[in-house]
Amino acid sequence: MAQKITLSIPDLLHKKLKEWKDSFNFSKMFQEAVTDAIQKKEEFQKRFSEDFDMSEIIKRLRQEKMIWEKQFLKSGKNEGMKWARSANYEDLLYVVNFKDTYKLTNDAKFKDYFDKIHNTNELGKYASDGAVDHELMFMDGWFCGVNEFWTQIKEQI
């Protein structure tokens, strides 16, 4: 049996809910979000109540790292696709044929652009010296997005 509850939300969110009420199942979205939040809390508490098993902790952290890196890969791919859709032909060819992937971020032609997306996507947030995994994953995703776009359109040009 389902139970009803009452929530308070800001006026702006309420306005948006009314605009989109036919497009979403807000009850289901709320249930999923709350279930996920409770599950995370319970898992966190369980970790502290159990004896510490280092192999399990390492396994869990590896999984979390993989998920975290995939988020940066996906974000980079989206950014690369976005850039490729608006790039001029010469710049697109330049990037597609660029040999040393990670050095493109310091290339004079693109340094300002990469500095901007580096800040926008908070890629320096976790790094103290040099590139770390998430930055490399973002760039791998970025190049993947550009190359995927190029593959889709190159025969049509």
TORFI-497247 format. One record per atom (N, C-alpha, C, O): residue number from 1; x, y, z. Coordinates in Angstrom, 1 decimal, padded with zeros to 4 digits, always signed. Each point is the difference from the previous one (the first is absolute). Last residue first. Layout:
NODE   num     east    north       up
NODE   NUM        X        Y        Z
...
***
This chain:
NODE   num     east    north       up
NODE   157   +030.9   +015.0   -046.6
NODE   157   +000.5   +001.4   -000.3
NODE   157   +000.6   +000.0   -001.4
NODE   157   +000.5   +001.0   -000.4
NODE   156   -002.4   -004.9   +002.8
NODE   156   -001.0   +000.9   -000.5
NODE   156   +000.5   +001.4   -000.5
NODE   156   -000.8   +000.8   -000.5
NODE   155   +003.4   -004.3   +002.7
NODE   155   -000.4   -000.5   -001.3
NODE   155   -001.0   +000.9   -000.7
NODE   155   -000.2   -000.1   -001.2
NODE   154   +001.6   +001.0   +005.8
NODE   154   +001.1   +000.2   -001.0
NODE   154   -000.3   -000.5   -001.4
NODE   154   +000.4   +000.7   -001.0
NODE   153   -003.2   -000.8   +005.4
NODE   153   -000.2   +001.0   -001.1
NODE   153   +001.1   +000.0   -001.1
NODE   153   -000.3   +000.6   -001.0
NODE   152   +000.1   -003.6   +004.9
NODE   152   -001.3   +000.0   -000.5
NODE   152   -000.2   +001.0   -001.2
NODE   152   -000.9   -000.3   -000.8
NODE   151   +005.1   -000.2   +003.1
NODE   151   -000.3   -001.2   -000.7
NODE   151   -001.4   +000.0   -000.6
NODE   151   -000.3   -000.5   -001.1
NODE   150   +001.6   +004.1   +003.9
NODE   150   +000.8   +000.0   -001.3
NODE   150   -000.4   -001.2   -000.8
NODE   150   -000.2   +000.1   -001.2
NODE   149   -001.4   +000.1   +005.6
NODE   149   -000.7   +001.0   -000.9
NODE   149   +000.6   +000.0   -001.4
NODE   149   -000.7   -000.1   -001.0
NODE   148   +002.8   -002.5   +004.2
NODE   148   -001.3   -000.6   -000.3
NODE   148   -000.7   +001.0   -000.9
NODE   148   -000.7   -000.5   -001.0
NODE   147   +004.7   +002.0   +002.7
NODE   147   +000.2   -001.0   -001.0
NODE   147   -001.3   -000.7   -000.4
NODE   147   -000.2   -000.3   -001.2
NODE   146   +000.1   +003.5   +004.7
NODE   146   +000.4   +000.7   -001.2
NODE   146   +000.1   -001.1   -001.2
NODE   146   -000.5   +000.2   -001.1
NODE   145   -000.3   -001.9   +005.4
NODE   145   -001.2   +000.8   -000.5
NODE   145   +000.3   +000.7   -001.3
NODE   145   -000.8   -000.1   -000.9
NODE   144   +004.4   -002.1   +003.1
NODE   144   -001.0   -001.0   -000.4
NODE   144   -001.2   +000.7   -000.6
NODE   144   -000.5   -000.4   -001.1
NODE   143   +003.7   +003.1   +003.2
NODE   143   +000.5   -000.5   -001.3
NODE   143   -001.0   -001.0   -000.6
NODE   143   -000.2   -000.1   -001.2
NODE   142   -000.8   +001.5   +005.6
NODE   142   -000.1   +001.1   -001.0
NODE   142   +000.4   -000.4   -001.4
NODE   142   -000.7   +000.3   -000.9
NODE   141   +001.3   -003.4   +004.4
NODE   141   -001.4   +000.2   -000.4
NODE   141   -000.2   +001.1   -001.0
NODE   141   -000.7   -000.1   -000.9
NODE   140   +004.9   -000.5   +002.8
NODE   140   -000.3   -001.1   -000.8
NODE   140   -001.4   +000.1   -000.5
NODE   140   -000.3   -000.3   -001.2
NODE   139   +001.5   +003.5   +004.2
NODE   139   +000.6   +000.2   -001.3
NODE   139   -000.2   -001.1   -000.9
NODE   139   -000.2   +000.1   -001.2
NODE   138   -001.3   -000.6   +005.6
NODE   138   -000.7   +001.1   -000.6
NODE   138   +000.5   +000.2   -001.4
NODE   138   -000.8   +000.1   -001.0
NODE   137   +003.2   -003.1   +003.7
NODE   137   -001.3   -000.6   -000.5
NODE   137   -000.8   +001.1   -000.7
NODE   137   -000.7   -000.3   -001.0
NODE   136   +004.6   +001.8   +003.0
NODE   136   +000.3   -000.8   -001.1
NODE   136   -001.3   -000.7   -000.6
NODE   136   -000.1   -000.1   -001.2
NODE   135   -000.3   +002.5   +005.2
NODE   135   +000.4   +000.9   -001.1
NODE   135   +000.3   -000.7   -001.3
NODE   135   -000.5   +000.4   -001.0
NODE   134   -000.3   -003.0   +004.9
NODE   134   -001.2   +000.6   -000.4
NODE   134   +000.2   +001.0   -001.2
NODE   134   -000.8   +000.2   -000.9
NODE   133   +004.7   -002.3   +003.1
NODE   133   -000.9   -000.9   -000.8
NODE   133   -001.2   +000.7   -000.6
NODE   133   -000.4   -000.2   -001.1
NODE   132   +004.2   +003.5   +002.2
NODE   132   -000.3   -001.2   +000.6
NODE   132   -001.1   -000.7   -000.8
NODE   132   -000.4   +000.5   -001.0
NODE   131   +004.5   +003.6   +000.3
NODE   131   -001.3   -000.7   -000.4
NODE   131   -000.1   -001.2   +000.9
NODE   131   +000.9   -000.8   +000.3
NODE   130   +002.2   +004.7   +001.7
NODE   130   -000.1   -000.8   -001.2
NODE   130   -001.4   -000.6   -000.2
NODE   130   -000.9   +000.1   +000.9
NODE   129   +001.7   +001.3   +003.8
NODE   129   +001.2   +000.1   -000.9
NODE   129   -000.3   -000.8   -001.2
NODE   129   -000.2   -001.2   +000.0
NODE   128   -003.3   +001.8   +003.1
NODE   128   +001.0   +001.0   +000.5
NODE   128   +001.1   +000.2   -000.9
NODE   128   +000.5   +001.1   -000.2
NODE   127   -006.0   -002.7   -000.2
NODE   127   +001.4   -000.2   -000.4
NODE   127   +000.9   +001.1   +000.7
NODE   127   -000.4   +001.1   +000.2
NODE   126   -004.6   -001.6   -000.3
NODE   126   +000.6   -001.1   +000.8
NODE   126   +001.5   -000.2   -000.2
NODE   126   +000.6   -000.9   +000.5
NODE   125   -003.3   +004.5   -002.6
NODE   125   -000.5   -000.1   +001.3
NODE   125   +000.7   -001.1   +000.9
NODE   125   +000.3   +000.2   +001.2
NODE   124   +000.0   +001.2   -006.1
NODE   124   +001.1   +000.2   +000.9
NODE   124   -000.3   -000.2   +001.5
NODE   124   +000.8   +000.1   +000.8
NODE   123   -004.1   -000.3   -004.4
NODE   123   +000.9   -001.1   -000.1
NODE   123   +001.3   +000.1   +000.9
NODE   123   +000.6   -001.0   +000.2
NODE   122   -005.3   +003.4   -001.1
NODE   122   +000.7   -000.2   +001.3
NODE   122   +001.0   -001.1   -000.1
NODE   122   +000.1   -000.9   +001.0
NODE   121   -002.9   +002.9   -004.5
NODE   121   -000.3   -001.4   +000.4
NODE   121   +000.8   -000.3   +001.3
NODE   121   +000.0   -001.2   +000.4
NODE   120   +000.4   +005.5   -002.3
NODE   120   -001.4   -000.2   +000.0
NODE   120   -000.3   -001.4   +000.6
NODE   120   -001.0   -000.2   +000.7
NODE   119   +005.5   +001.4   -001.4
NODE   119   -000.6   +000.7   +001.1
NODE   119   -001.5   -000.3   +000.1
NODE   119   -000.5   -000.2   +001.1
NODE   118   +002.8   -001.5   -004.7
NODE   118   +000.7   -000.6   +001.1
NODE   118   -000.7   +000.6   +001.3
NODE   118   -000.2   -000.7   +001.0
NODE   117   -001.0   +002.4   -005.2
NODE   117   -000.7   -001.3   +000.3
NODE   117   +000.6   -000.6   +001.3
NODE   117   -000.7   -000.8   +000.7
NODE   116   +002.9   +004.7   -002.3
NODE   116   -001.4   +000.3   +000.4
NODE   116   -000.8   -001.3   +000.4
NODE   116   -000.6   +000.0   +001.0
NODE   115   +005.0   -000.3   -002.7
NODE   115   +000.0   +000.6   +001.4
NODE   115   -001.4   +000.2   +000.4
NODE   115   -000.3   -000.2   +001.2
NODE   114   +000.8   -001.3   -005.5
NODE   114   +000.2   -001.1   +001.0
NODE   114   +000.1   +000.6   +001.4
NODE   114   -000.4   -000.6   +000.9
NODE   113   +000.1   +003.7   -004.5
NODE   113   -001.2   -000.8   +000.0
NODE   113   +000.1   -001.1   +001.1
NODE   113   -000.9   -000.2   +000.8
NODE   112   +004.6   +002.9   -001.7
NODE   112   -001.0   +000.8   +000.7
NODE   112   -001.3   -000.9   +000.2
NODE   112   -000.7   +000.0   +001.0
NODE   111   +004.3   -001.9   -003.5
NODE   111   +000.3   +000.2   +001.5
NODE   111   -001.1   +000.7   +000.7
NODE   111   -000.4   -000.4   +001.0
NODE   110   +001.1   -000.8   -005.9
NODE   110   -001.1   -000.5   +000.8
NODE   110   +000.1   +000.2   +001.5
NODE   110   -000.8   -000.4   +000.8
NODE   109   +004.1   +001.7   -004.3
NODE   109   -001.3   +000.2   -000.7
NODE   109   -001.2   -000.3   +000.9
NODE   109   -001.1   +000.6   -000.1
NODE   108   +005.7   -001.4   +001.5
NODE   108   -000.4   +001.5   +000.0
NODE   108   -001.3   +000.2   -000.6
NODE   108   -000.8   +000.9   +000.4
NODE   107   +002.0   -005.4   +002.1
NODE   107   +000.2   +000.5   -001.3
NODE   107   -000.5   +001.4   -000.1
NODE   107   -001.1   +000.3   +000.5
NODE   106   +000.7   -003.4   +003.2
NODE   106   +001.0   +001.1   +000.1
NODE   106   +000.4   +000.6   -001.3
NODE   106   +000.8   +000.9   -000.1
NODE   105   -003.9   -004.6   +000.6
NODE   105   -000.5   +001.0   +001.0
NODE   105   +001.0   +001.2   +000.1
NODE   105   -000.4   +001.0   +000.5
NODE   104   +001.4   -004.8   -003.3
NODE   104   -000.9   +000.9   -000.6
NODE   104   -000.5   +001.1   +001.0
NODE   104   -000.3   +001.1   -000.4
NODE   103   +003.0   -005.0   +001.5
NODE   103   +000.7   +001.2   -000.2
NODE   103   -000.9   +001.1   -000.7
NODE   103   +000.4   +001.2   +000.0
NODE   102   -001.8   -005.8   +000.8
NODE   102   +000.0   +000.8   +001.2
NODE   102   +000.7   +001.4   -000.1
NODE   102   -000.2   +000.9   +000.7
NODE   101   +000.0   -004.2   -004.5
NODE   101   -001.3   +000.4   +000.6
NODE   101   +000.1   +001.0   +001.1
NODE   101   -000.7   +001.1   -000.1
NODE   100   +003.9   -002.0   -004.0
NODE   100   +000.2   -000.2   +001.4
NODE   100   -001.2   +000.6   +000.8
NODE   100   -000.1   +001.2   +000.4
NODE    99   +000.0   -001.1   -005.3
NODE    99   +000.6   -001.2   +000.4
NODE    99   +000.1   -000.2   +001.5
NODE    99   -000.3   -001.1   +000.5
NODE    98   -003.3   +003.6   -004.1
NODE    98   +001.0   +000.3   +001.0
NODE    98   +000.6   -001.3   +000.6
NODE    98   -000.8   -000.9   +000.4
NODE    97   -002.9   +001.5   -003.7
NODE    97   +001.4   -000.5   -000.4
NODE    97   +001.1   +000.3   +001.0
NODE    97   +001.1   -000.3   -000.3
NODE    96   -005.7   +001.6   +001.0
NODE    96   -000.1   -001.4   -000.4
NODE    96   +001.4   -000.6   -000.3
NODE    96   +000.2   -001.1   +000.2
NODE    95   -000.6   +005.8   +000.7
NODE    95   -000.1   -000.8   +001.2
NODE    95   -000.1   -001.5   -000.4
NODE    95   +000.7   -000.8   +000.7
NODE    94   -000.4   +003.9   -004.2
NODE    94   +001.2   +000.2   +000.8
NODE    94   -000.1   -001.0   +001.2
NODE    94   +000.9   -000.7   +000.4
NODE    93   -004.7   +001.1   -003.2
NODE    93   +001.1   -000.8   -000.6
NODE    93   +001.2   +000.0   +000.9
NODE    93   +000.7   -001.0   +000.2
NODE    92   -004.1   +003.9   +001.1
NODE    92   -000.4   -001.4   +000.2
NODE    92   +001.0   -001.0   -000.6
NODE    92   +000.4   -001.0   +000.6
NODE    91   +000.2   +005.6   -001.2
NODE    91   +000.2   -000.4   +001.4
NODE    91   -000.3   -001.4   +000.2
NODE    91   +000.7   -000.7   +000.8
NODE    90   -001.8   +002.5   -005.0
NODE    90   +001.5   +000.0   +000.2
NODE    90   +000.3   -000.5   +001.4
NODE    90   +000.9   -000.8   +000.2
NODE    89   -005.5   +001.5   -001.3
NODE    89   +000.6   -001.2   -000.7
NODE    89   +001.5   -000.1   +000.3
NODE    89   +000.5   -001.1   +000.3
NODE    88   -003.4   +003.6   +003.4
NODE    88   +000.1   +000.1   -001.4
NODE    88   +000.8   -001.1   -000.6
NODE    88   +000.7   -000.7   +000.7
NODE    87   -003.9   +000.2   +003.7
NODE    87   +001.3   +000.3   -000.5
NODE    87   +000.0   +000.3   -001.5
NODE    87   -000.8   -000.5   -000.7
NODE    86   -002.9   -000.9   +003.7
NODE    86   +000.1   +001.4   -000.3
NODE    86   +001.4   +000.4   -000.6
NODE    86   +000.2   +001.2   -000.3
NODE    85   -001.4   -005.7   +001.5
NODE    85   -001.2   +000.5   -000.7
NODE    85   +000.1   +001.5   -000.4
NODE    85   -000.5   +000.4   -001.0
NODE    84   +003.8   -002.6   +003.8
NODE    84   +000.1   -000.4   -001.4
NODE    84   -001.1   +000.5   -000.9
NODE    84   +000.2   +000.4   -001.1
NODE    83   -000.2   +000.3   +005.9
NODE    83   +001.1   +000.8   -000.7
NODE    83   +000.0   -000.3   -001.5
NODE    83   +000.0   +000.9   -000.8
NODE    82   -002.8   -003.5   +003.5
NODE    82   -000.5   +001.4   -000.1
NODE    82   +001.0   +000.9   -000.7
NODE    82   -000.4   +000.8   -000.9
NODE    81   +001.6   -005.2   +001.8
NODE    81   -001.0   +000.0   -001.0
NODE    81   -000.5   +001.5   -000.2
NODE    81   -000.2   +000.4   -001.2
NODE    80   +003.2   -001.1   +004.6
NODE    80   +000.7   -000.2   -001.3
NODE    80   -001.0   +000.1   -001.1
NODE    80   +000.2   +000.6   -001.0
NODE    79   -001.9   -000.6   +005.4
NODE    79   +000.7   +001.3   -000.3
NODE    79   +000.7   -000.1   -001.3
NODE    79   -000.1   +001.0   -000.8
NODE    78   -001.9   -004.9   +002.4
NODE    78   -001.0   +001.0   -000.3
NODE    78   +000.6   +001.3   -000.4
NODE    78   -000.5   +000.7   -000.9
NODE    77   +003.5   -004.0   +002.4
NODE    77   -000.6   -000.4   -001.3
NODE    77   -001.1   +001.0   -000.4
NODE    77   +000.0   +000.5   -001.2
NODE    76   +001.9   -000.1   +005.5
NODE    76   +000.9   +000.4   -001.1
NODE    76   -000.5   -000.3   -001.4
NODE    76   +000.1   +000.8   -000.9
NODE    75   -002.6   -002.2   +004.6
NODE    75   +000.0   +001.4   +000.0
NODE    75   +000.9   +000.5   -001.1
NODE    75   -000.4   +001.0   -000.8
NODE    74   +000.5   -005.6   +001.7
NODE    74   -001.3   +000.4   -000.7
NODE    74   -000.1   +001.5   -000.1
NODE    74   -000.4   +000.6   -001.1
NODE    73   +004.1   -002.2   +003.4
NODE    73   +000.1   -000.5   -001.4
NODE    73   -001.3   +000.5   -000.7
NODE    73   +000.1   +000.5   -001.1
NODE    72   +000.0   +000.1   +005.7
NODE    72   +000.9   +001.0   -000.7
NODE    72   +000.1   -000.4   -001.5
NODE    72   +000.1   +000.9   -000.8
NODE    71   -002.5   -003.8   +003.5
NODE    71   -000.7   +001.2   -000.1
NODE    71   +000.8   +001.1   -000.7
NODE    71   -000.6   +000.8   -000.7
NODE    70   +002.6   -004.9   +001.6
NODE    70   -001.0   -000.1   -001.1
NODE    70   -000.8   +001.2   -000.1
NODE    70   -000.4   +000.5   -001.1
NODE    69   +003.3   -000.9   +004.8
NODE    69   +000.7   +000.2   -001.3
NODE    69   -000.9   +000.0   -001.2
NODE    69   +000.2   +000.8   -000.9
NODE    68   -002.0   -001.9   +005.1
NODE    68   +000.4   +001.4   +000.0
NODE    68   +000.7   +000.3   -001.3
NODE    68   -000.3   +001.1   -000.6
NODE    67   -000.8   -005.6   +001.4
NODE    67   -001.2   +000.8   -000.3
NODE    67   +000.3   +001.5   -000.1
NODE    67   -000.5   +000.6   -000.9
NODE    66   +004.0   -003.4   +002.1
NODE    66   -000.3   -000.3   -001.3
NODE    66   -001.3   +000.8   -000.4
NODE    66   -000.1   +000.5   -001.1
NODE    65   +001.5   -000.3   +005.5
NODE    65   +001.0   +000.7   -000.8
NODE    65   -000.4   -000.2   -001.5
NODE    65   +000.0   +001.0   -000.8
NODE    64   -002.3   -003.5   +004.0
NODE    64   -000.4   +001.4   +000.1
NODE    64   +000.9   +000.9   -000.9
NODE    64   -000.5   +000.9   -000.7
NODE    63   +001.6   -005.4   +001.1
NODE    63   -001.3   +000.1   -000.7
NODE    63   -000.4   +001.5   +000.0
NODE    63   -000.5   +000.5   -001.0
NODE    62   +004.2   -001.5   +003.5
NODE    62   +000.3   -000.2   -001.4
NODE    62   -001.2   +000.2   -000.8
NODE    62   +000.0   +000.6   -001.1
NODE    61   -000.5   -000.7   +005.8
NODE    61   +000.6   +001.3   -000.5
NODE    61   +000.4   -000.1   -001.5
NODE    61   -000.1   +001.0   -000.7
NODE    60   -001.5   -004.9   +002.8
NODE    60   -001.1   +001.0   -000.1
NODE    60   +000.6   +001.3   -000.5
NODE    60   -000.7   +000.7   -000.9
NODE    59   +003.7   -004.1   +001.7
NODE    59   -000.9   -000.4   -001.1
NODE    59   -001.1   +001.1   -000.2
NODE    59   -000.2   +000.4   -001.1
NODE    58   +003.1   +000.0   +004.8
NODE    58   +000.7   +000.3   -001.3
NODE    58   -000.9   -000.3   -001.2
NODE    58   +000.0   +000.8   -000.9
NODE    57   -001.7   -002.0   +005.1
NODE    57   +000.1   +001.5   -000.1
NODE    57   +000.7   +000.4   -001.3
NODE    57   -000.5   +000.9   -000.7
NODE    56   +000.4   -005.5   +001.8
NODE    56   -001.3   +000.5   -000.4
NODE    56   -000.1   +001.5   -000.1
NODE    56   -000.6   +000.5   -001.0
NODE    55   +004.6   -002.4   +002.6
NODE    55   -000.2   -000.5   -001.4
NODE    55   -001.4   +000.5   -000.5
NODE    55   -000.1   +000.4   -001.2
NODE    54   +001.2   +000.4   +005.7
NODE    54   +000.8   +000.9   -000.9
NODE    54   -000.3   -000.4   -001.5
NODE    54   -000.1   +000.8   -000.8
NODE    53   -003.0   -001.2   +005.1
NODE    53   +000.7   -001.0   -000.8
NODE    53   +000.6   +000.8   -001.1
NODE    53   -000.6   +000.5   -001.0
NODE    52   -001.6   +000.6   +006.1
NODE    52   +000.6   +000.5   -001.2
NODE    52   +000.7   -001.1   -000.7
NODE    52   +000.9   -000.6   +000.5
NODE    51   -005.4   +000.0   +002.5
NODE    51   +001.5   +000.0   +000.1
NODE    51   +000.6   +000.5   -001.3
NODE    51   -000.6   -000.3   -001.1
NODE    50   -004.2   +002.1   +002.1
NODE    50   +000.6   -001.3   -000.3
NODE    50   +001.5   +000.2   +000.3
NODE    50   +000.6   +001.0   +000.1
NODE    49   -003.4   +002.7   +000.2
NODE    49   -000.4   -000.9   +001.0
NODE    49   +000.6   -001.4   -000.1
NODE    49   +000.1   -000.7   +000.9
NODE    48   +000.6   +004.4   -004.1
NODE    48   +000.6   +000.3   +001.3
NODE    48   -000.4   -001.0   +001.1
NODE    48   +000.7   -000.1   +001.0
NODE    47   -002.5   -000.3   -005.4
NODE    47   +001.5   -000.1   -000.1
NODE    47   +000.6   +000.3   +001.4
NODE    47   +001.0   -000.6   +000.3
NODE    46   -005.6   +001.1   -000.8
NODE    46   +000.3   -001.4   +000.1
NODE    46   +001.6   -000.2   -000.1
NODE    46   +000.5   -000.8   +000.7
NODE    45   -002.4   +005.1   -001.3
NODE    45   -000.1   -000.4   +001.4
NODE    45   +000.4   -001.4   +000.2
NODE    45   +000.7   -000.4   +001.0
NODE    44   -001.0   +002.0   -005.4
NODE    44   +001.1   +000.7   +000.8
NODE    44   +000.0   -000.4   +001.4
NODE    44   +001.1   -000.3   +000.6
NODE    43   -004.5   -001.3   -003.3
NODE    43   +001.2   -000.6   -000.4
NODE    43   +001.2   +000.6   +000.8
NODE    43   +000.9   -000.7   +000.4
NODE    42   -005.1   +002.6   +000.1
NODE    42   +000.0   -001.3   +000.7
NODE    42   +001.3   -000.7   -000.3
NODE    42   +000.6   -000.6   +000.8
NODE    41   -001.4   +004.7   -003.0
NODE    41   +000.2   +000.2   +001.4
NODE    41   +000.1   -001.3   +000.8
NODE    41   +000.9   -000.2   +000.8
NODE    40   -001.9   +000.1   -005.4
NODE    40   +001.4   +000.4   +000.2
NODE    40   +000.3   +000.2   +001.5
NODE    40   +001.0   -000.3   +000.4
NODE    39   -005.5   -000.7   -001.6
NODE    39   +000.9   -001.2   -000.2
NODE    39   +001.5   +000.4   +000.2
NODE    39   +000.8   -000.8   +000.6
NODE    38   -004.1   +004.2   -000.5
NODE    38   +000.0   -000.9   +001.2
NODE    38   +000.9   -001.2   -000.1
NODE    38   +000.7   -000.3   +000.9
NODE    37   -001.1   +003.2   -004.6
NODE    37   +000.6   +000.7   +001.1
NODE    37   +000.0   -000.9   +001.3
NODE    37   +001.0   +000.0   +000.7
NODE    36   -003.3   -001.7   -004.5
NODE    36   +001.5   +000.1   -000.3
NODE    36   +000.7   +000.7   +001.2
NODE    36   +001.0   -000.5   +000.4
NODE    35   -005.7   +000.5   -000.3
NODE    35   +000.5   -001.4   +000.2
NODE    35   +001.5   +000.0   -000.2
NODE    35   +000.7   -000.7   +000.8
NODE    34   -002.8   +004.7   -001.7
NODE    34   +000.0   -000.3   +001.4
NODE    34   +000.5   -001.4   +000.3
NODE    34   +000.8   -000.2   +000.9
NODE    33   -001.4   +001.4   -005.4
NODE    33   +001.1   +000.9   +000.6
NODE    33   +000.1   -000.3   +001.5
NODE    33   +001.1   -000.1   +000.5
NODE    32   -004.5   -002.1   -002.9
NODE    32   +001.3   -000.5   -000.4
NODE    32   +001.1   +000.8   +000.6
NODE    32   +001.0   -000.6   +000.5
NODE    31   -005.5   +002.0   +000.2
NODE    31   +000.2   -001.3   +000.7
NODE    31   +001.4   -000.5   -000.4
NODE    31   +000.7   -000.5   +000.9
NODE    30   -002.1   +004.4   -003.0
NODE    30   +000.3   +000.3   +001.4
NODE    30   +000.3   -001.3   +000.7
NODE    30   +001.0   -000.1   +000.8
NODE    29   -002.3   -000.2   -005.3
NODE    29   +001.3   +000.6   +000.1
NODE    29   +000.4   +000.3   +001.5
NODE    29   +001.1   -000.3   +000.4
NODE    28   -005.4   -001.4   -001.4
NODE    28   +001.0   -001.0   -000.2
NODE    28   +001.4   +000.6   +000.2
NODE    28   +000.9   -000.6   +000.6
NODE    27   -004.5   +003.6   -000.4
NODE    27   +000.0   -000.9   +001.1
NODE    27   +001.0   -001.1   -000.1
NODE    27   +000.7   -000.3   +001.0
NODE    26   -001.3   +003.3   -004.5
NODE    26   +000.7   +000.6   +001.1
NODE    26   +000.0   -000.9   +001.2
NODE    26   +001.0   +000.0   +000.8
NODE    25   -001.3   -000.6   -006.1
NODE    25   -000.7   -000.7   +001.1
NODE    25   +000.7   +000.5   +001.3
NODE    25   +001.0   -000.7   +000.5
NODE    24   -001.2   +003.4   -005.4
NODE    24   +000.7   -000.8   +001.0
NODE    24   -001.0   -000.6   +001.0
NODE    24   -001.1   +000.4   +000.2
NODE    23   -000.3   +002.4   -003.9
NODE    23   +001.2   -000.6   -000.6
NODE    23   +000.8   -000.9   +001.0
NODE    23   +000.8   -000.8   -000.4
NODE    22   -004.8   +003.6   +001.3
NODE    22   -000.4   -001.0   -001.0
NODE    22   +001.2   -000.8   -000.5
NODE    22   -000.1   -001.0   -000.7
NODE    21   +000.7   +004.8   +003.7
NODE    21   -000.7   -001.1   +000.7
NODE    21   -000.5   -001.1   -001.0
NODE    21   -000.1   -001.2   +000.5
NODE    20   +002.7   +005.7   -000.9
NODE    20   +000.5   -001.3   -000.5
NODE    20   -000.8   -001.2   +000.5
NODE    20   +000.4   -001.2   -000.1
NODE    19   -001.3   +005.8   +001.4
NODE    19   +000.3   +000.1   -001.5
NODE    19   +000.2   -001.4   -000.6
NODE    19   -000.3   -000.3   -001.1
NODE    18   -000.2   +000.8   +005.8
NODE    18   -001.3   +000.2   -000.7
NODE    18   +000.2   +000.0   -001.5
NODE    18   -000.8   -000.6   -000.7
NODE    17   +004.6   +000.5   +003.4
NODE    17   -000.7   -001.3   +000.1
NODE    17   -001.3   +000.1   -000.7
NODE    17   -000.4   -000.9   -000.7
NODE    16   +002.9   +004.8   +001.1
NODE    16   +000.6   -000.9   -001.0
NODE    16   -000.7   -001.3   +000.0
NODE    16   -000.2   -000.6   -001.0
NODE    15   -001.1   +003.7   +004.3
NODE    15   -000.3   +000.5   -001.4
NODE    15   +000.5   -000.9   -001.1
NODE    15   -000.7   -000.4   -000.9
NODE    14   +002.0   -000.4   +005.3
NODE    14   -001.4   -000.4   -000.1
NODE    14   -000.5   +000.5   -001.4
NODE    14   -000.7   -000.8   -000.7
NODE    13   +005.1   +002.0   +002.0
NODE    13   -000.1   -001.4   -000.3
NODE    13   -001.4   -000.5   -000.3
NODE    13   -000.3   -000.8   -000.9
NODE    12   +000.9   +005.2   +002.3
NODE    12   +000.6   -000.1   -001.4
NODE    12   -000.1   -001.5   -000.4
NODE    12   -000.3   -000.3   -001.1
NODE    11   -000.9   +001.5   +005.6
NODE    11   -001.0   +000.4   -001.0
NODE    11   +000.5   -000.3   -001.4
NODE    11   -000.8   -000.4   -000.9
NODE    10   +002.7   -002.7   +004.8
NODE    10   +000.0   +001.5   -000.3
NODE    10   -001.0   +000.3   -001.2
NODE    10   -000.3   -000.9   -000.8
NODE     9   -000.7   -003.2   +004.2
NODE     9   +001.0   +000.3   -001.1
NODE     9   -000.1   +001.5   -000.3
NODE     9   -001.0   +000.6   +000.2
NODE     8   -000.8   -004.8   +003.5
NODE     8   +000.1   +001.4   -000.3
NODE     8   +001.1   +000.2   -001.0
NODE     8   +001.1   -000.5   +000.1
NODE     7   -004.5   -003.9   +001.1
NODE     7   +001.4   +000.6   -000.2
NODE     7   -000.2   +001.5   -000.2
NODE     7   -001.0   +000.5   -000.5
NODE     6   -001.9   -005.2   +002.4
NODE     6   -000.1   +001.4   -000.4
NODE     6   +001.4   +000.5   +000.0
NODE     6   +000.8   -000.2   +000.9
NODE     5   -003.0   -005.0   -001.5
NODE     5   +000.7   +000.9   +000.9
NODE     5   -000.1   +001.4   -000.6
NODE     5   -000.4   +000.1   -001.2
NODE     4   -002.0   -005.5   +000.9
NODE     4   +000.2   +001.4   -000.5
NODE     4   +000.7   +000.8   +001.0
NODE     4   -000.1   -000.2   +001.2
NODE     3   +000.1   -005.4   -002.4
NODE     3   -000.3   +001.1   +001.0
NODE     3   +000.2   +001.3   -000.7
NODE     3   +000.9   +000.2   -000.8
NODE     2   -002.0   -005.6   -001.0
NODE     2   +000.8   +001.3   -000.1
NODE     2   -000.5   +000.9   +001.1
NODE     2   -001.2   +000.1   +000.3
NODE     1   +001.2   -005.7   -000.5
NODE     1   -000.8   +001.2   +000.0
NODE     1   +000.9   +001.2   +000.0
NODE     1   +001.0   +000.1   +000.7
***
